[in-house]
């Protein structure tokens, strides 16, 4: 067979293979790596809303025992940090990343900090996360987070 004709057959086959692969459910050009997170922070004793709590996603390499404030580089690398509003409500956007292989399994570690309360860290596994379908981000409703006041 003529090398030019063979080349003409290979290119459409490769294009078809790539299109088929990209259409595959387990591979996406852009995929959610973290769900949308919502919740409400309350005082553990009075059950009143706690405004201005810093809510942050914590990665596995951030020490749970660290009592030191984060350095500049750590703050820049920290993902999605938000603050509660006057009603203690917070919302963190879902995060996407490129060229991931979805498994639909998430582990979300959250840290809650306020100068008048004990720092609280908690984990949420995939069973707490709802998936609304391929066009909507996965969601985690953290519910009511109870923070304990520091003893003075």
N, C-alpha and C positions, 0 to 999 in steps of 0.2 A: 504494500500500500504506500502511496505517496506520503512523505513526511508532512507536507503541508496539509493534506486532507486529515491525517491523523491528529495534527495540532488543532484543526478546526473542530474535531469531535471532542477533544479533551477539554477545551475551554467551556463549552456549554455544560458538559458533565460536571466540571468543578463548580461552576456558578450555581447549578442546581443543587449540588451537595451542600454548598455554603448556605444557600437559601433555606434548604431543609433543616440544616443544623440550627440556624438562627430562629427558625419557627418552632423549634423544639421547646417544650414547656420547661425543661430543667435549665435552660440557658437563656439569659436575657442580656441585652447590651447594657441595660441599666436595671438594677434590682434594689428592693428595699433591704437595708441591712439593720435597720432599727425602726420599731413602730412609733406611731404618734402616741404620746403619753399625756394623759390628763389626770387630774386629781385635785384634792382639797386638803390643805394642812390646817389642823386644829390643835388647840392647846389640850393636852391630855387630861387635865383636871377640870377646866371650865367648859371645854368643848367649843370655845369661841374661836373664830378664824384667826390665823396668824399671818399678817401681811409681811411682805418683804423677806420671805424665806428664800434663800438661794437653793434652787433645785438643779442638780447636775447629774448627768450620766457618768458613771465611774467605770473605767476600764479595769481589767484584771490585774494590770501591772501597777496600779495606784495602791499604795499601802493603806490598808484599812486602819492601821494604828498611827498613821502620821498625824501629829498634832500641829505641824508647821503649816503656815499658809503657803499656797503654791507659788513657785517662782514664775517669772515672766514667761519662760518657754513652756512651762507646764500649763499656764493659763491659756496660751495660744493654742496648744494641742488639745485642750479640754473640749469635748464636744458639747453642743447644746446646753448652755447654762441659761436658766430663766429664773424669774422671781415671782412669788405669789402676789396676787393683787390684794385689794383691801378686804375681799371676801375669802382670802386664803386659797383661791383657785390658781391653778397653773396649767399650762399647755406647752408641750415640747413637740416640734414638728417631726414627722417621720424623716429618716435619712436614707438617701439612695447612694449607691456606689456603682461604678461601671464595671462591666465584665465580671460579674459574679455568677456562681452556680447556686441557684436557690435551693434551699432545703426546707424553708419555711419554719425553721426552729430558731427561736430567739432566746437570749438571756439578757434581761435588762437589770443593771445595777444602778440604783439611784442613791444619791446622798442629799440630805436636807440639812442646811446650816442656817442658824440665826444666832446672833450674839447673846440672846437671853435664854436660849434653849440648848439642850444636849444635842450634839450632832447625831443624826440618825442615818444609818445605811441599811438598805433592804434590797432584796433580789426578787425579780419576777421571772418565772419560767414561761415557756411557750404555752402552757395550759391557761394562762391568764390573758393571752393575746388573741383577739378576734381578727379573722381575715375576711374582709369584705369583697374579695375578688381581685382579679388582676389589674383593674383600673383604679382601685382605691387602696390607700396605704393600710397596712395592718394597724390595729389599735390596741392600746393597753389603757384601761381605766384603773388607775391605782387606788381609787376609792378615797376614803378618809385616812389621812396620815396623822397619827397622834404624836405630838412632840412634847417631851417632858421638860418643864422649866428647870433652869440651873438653880441649885440651892445657893442662897446668898447669905 
